[in-house]
């Protein structure tokens, strides 16, 4: 198998009967899948980013309120008097929220996945990343400006790249193949 096939799954010469997009195959399992389009993938990941930001801001606001009202006793004083410790606590909240959201994404799927009708899976066999790897992948997403720029570029090019890691892809759960319909032969290569 060449590196291009490893990255995007093996080409099959088949298309999805519902949306007409190319069907790929997971090399290890032989299962068919249709990669999600770039714009839907981008919108789903933006929704995920908004959720993570909202939850983190709420928790940071609660921490700030507790510190300002001295509700945490001596810890409130320590956080109030030491800006470095306070900002380290805020960063800790950010990364914990990211990691927990990633753990949920790796096992159950994210809210952005559900809204976009996609699921992030391993190209090799179609399995999700799992909690531990999902958490670490989410921490890597925290470098959002670069990630969103790359996802936007992928969307412009019509790609469906789910990550910088070549092991994962976003699978379209609304495709006919995902719903059990058989793929059909691609008429374009037959016309050549």
N, C-alpha and C positions, 0 to 999 in steps of 0.2 A: 504494500500500500504506500503510495507516495505521500509526501507531507501535506499537499493540498487536500487529499482525500481524508487524511487524519483530522485536519482542522474542521472541515465542513461536513464530514460524513461522506459516505460513498454515493456518487451519482448513480441514479437508477435508470434514466431514460424514461421515467414515468412522471406524470403530473397528477395533481390532486383533482378529483372529479368536481369538487365544489368550487374551489377558487382558481384553478388552473396554474398554480405555482408548482415549481419543481419539487419532486419527492426525493428525499434522501433516505439512507438506511444506516442504522446503528451497526457498525462493523461486528461487534461481539455478539449482539443478540439477534441481528437480522431483522429487527422491527423497523417499519417505515415511519418517517416523520416529515413534517413540513416546517421549515424554519419560519419564525415570525418576521414580518416585514419591519423595516427600520423605524418608521414613524410610530407605529403602535408600541414597539419596544421602548422607544424614547419616552413616550407619554407615560407608560407604565413605570419606568424608572424615575421619572419626575414625581409621580404620585408617591412612590416609596420615599423619595428624598423629602417631600413635604411632610409626610407622616413622621419620619425620624426627627426632622427639625422641630415639628410641633410638640412631640412628646418630650424631647430634650429641653426645649424652652420652658415648657410647663414645669418640669422637674427642677430646672435651674431657678425658676421664679420661686418655687416653693422653698428651695434651699435658701435663697436670698432672704425671703420673708422670715424664715426661722432664725437666720443669723441676725437680721436686723432687730428682731423682737427678743433676742437672747433666749430663745426657746430651747436651745440645745445645751444650756449651761456653759461650762468652761470651754466646750468645743466652739460655741458661738463666739466667745471672746477671742479664741485663737484664730478663728476664721476672719473675725472683724478686724483684728489688729495686724494680720499677716496677709497682705494682698497675694503673695505668691502661693500660699496655701489655699486661699479662696479660689484663685484661678485654676490651680491644680485640681481642686474638687470639681469645678465646672467641667474641666477637660475629662475628668474621670466619669462624670455623668454622661457626657457625650459618647465616650467610647463604650460604656456599659450599655447604653440604649442601642447603639449600633450593633454591638455584639449580640444582644438578645434578639433584636429584630432580624439579624442575619440567621440566628439559630432557628427562628420560626420560618424564615424564608427557605432555609435549607431542608426543612422537614415537611412543612405544610404548604409552602408557597407564600408569596407576599400579597399584599392588597393590590399593588401595582400589577402583579402577575394576573390576579383574578380580573381586574378591570380591563386589562388588555387581552385577556383570553390566551395567556401564554404560560409556560412553565420552563424554568431554567433546569436543564438536565445535562448529564455527561454525554458527550457525543459518542463515546465508545459503546455504551450499553443502555442509555436512556434512563439511568437512575438519577435521583436528585442528589445534591451534594451532601446532605446530612447536616445535623446540627453543628458539630464542631467546625467543619470546613465552611459551612454557611456563615457562621459567626465571623470567621476570619476574612471571608470574602467581603462581608459587609464593612468590616473595619477598613479594608482596602478601598471600598467605595467612598470612604470619608474624604478622600482627596477629590471631592465632587467637582470642582471646576474643571480639572483635567478629564475626569470621567465623563462629565456632561458634554464637554467639547468633543471627546472621541465618540460618544454615542450620537451626538448631533451630526458629526462627519459621517458616521456609519449610516444614519438615517438619510442623509443627502445622497449617499451612494447607493441606497437601496439595500444595504446590508442588514444582517440580523445578528451581528456580533453581540453576544451577551456580556462579554468580559474581555479583558486583555489576555486572559488565560485561554489557550487554545483547546482546553479540555471540555468546555461548556458551550451550550448554545441555547437560545430561547426557542422553544417548540410551540407552534400554533395549535392551541387546543380547540379552536373553532374550525379547523380544517376538516375535510371529509375523512381523511386518513385517521385523524385522532378520534373521530366519531364512529369508526368502524367501516367506512366505505372503502372499497377497493380502489387503488389508483388506476389510472388509465394510461396507455402508451402516449408518449409525447408526439403529436403530429408533425412538429417542426423537423426533427431529425429524419423522420420517415420521408418527408417531402424532398430532402436533399438528394 
